[in-house]
Amino acid sequence: MLCNDVKRVVYFFLDGQLGEKKQQDVNGHLSLCPECEQRANVARKLRNFVQKRIARVGAPDHLKTRLQRSIRAFRAEWANDGSLSNEAFR
């Protein structure tokens, strides 16, 4: 495997998305090529940094409560109006 090949697939390699043979080929190349190994380490650190920063954050409880109340009020208003059935909101 050549350095250009590793550059093209390094993110797939880090995600474990390559087939077993190609994963081994990249791993073998990284063990022999310090430049590609360094590039892969930088990509790994960058990937980990981004993943930590975009962690899922749930909505605060007070916001969930307000939304639930608004939805119930909206349902009741439309149900009383008769122009929209409650089935549309389930």
C-alpha positions in Angstrom: 0.0 0.0 0.0 1.2 3.5 -0.9 1.1 6.7 1.1 -1.5 8.1 -1.3 -3.7 5.1 -0.7 -3.5 5.6 3.0 -4.3 9.3 2.7 -7.5 8.4 0.8 -8.8 5.8 3.3 -7.4 7.0 6.7 -10.8 8.1 8.0 -12.4 4.9 6.9 -9.6 3.1 8.7 -10.1 5.0 11.9 -13.8 4.2 11.8 -13.2 0.5 11.2 -15.1 0.8 7.9 -12.5 -1.0 5.7 -12.6 -4.7 5.0 -10.3 -6.9 7.2 -7.6 -7.2 4.5 -7.5 -3.5 3.7 -7.6 -2.7 7.4 -4.5 -4.9 7.9 -2.8 -3.3 4.8 -3.3 0.2 6.2 -2.1 -1.0 9.7 1.0 -2.5 8.1 1.8 0.6 6.2 1.4 2.8 9.3 3.8 0.6 11.2 6.4 1.1 8.4 5.8 4.8 7.5 6.3 7.3 10.2 4.8 10.2 8.1 1.6 8.3 7.5 1.5 7.1 11.1 1.8 10.7 12.3 -0.9 11.8 9.8 -3.2 9.0 11.1 -2.6 10.1 14.7 -3.4 13.7 13.9 -6.6 12.5 12.2 -7.5 10.3 15.1 -7.0 13.2 17.6 -9.0 15.6 15.4 -11.8 13.0 15.1 -11.9 12.5 18.9 -11.8 16.2 19.5 -14.8 16.8 17.2 -16.8 13.9 18.6 -16.4 15.1 22.2 -17.5 18.6 21.1 -20.6 17.5 19.3 -21.9 15.2 22.0 -25.7 15.0 22.2 -27.2 17.3 24.7 -30.8 16.8 25.8 -33.2 19.7 26.1 -33.6 21.0 29.6 -36.6 19.7 31.5 -38.3 23.1 31.7 -38.2 23.4 27.9 -39.7 19.8 27.5 -42.5 20.7 29.9 -43.3 23.9 28.0 -43.3 22.1 24.7 -45.6 19.4 26.0 -48.0 22.0 27.4 -48.0 23.9 24.1 -48.7 20.8 22.1 -51.6 19.8 24.4 -53.0 23.3 24.1 -52.6 23.2 20.3 -54.3 19.8 20.1 -57.2 21.0 22.3 -57.7 24.2 20.3 -57.7 22.4 16.9 -59.9 19.5 18.3 -62.5 22.0 19.5 -62.3 23.9 16.2 -63.1 20.6 14.4 -60.9 21.5 11.4 -58.2 19.0 12.3 -58.5 15.6 14.0 -56.3 14.5 16.9 -55.1 11.6 14.8 -52.8 14.0 12.9 -50.8 14.5 16.1 -50.2 10.9 17.1 
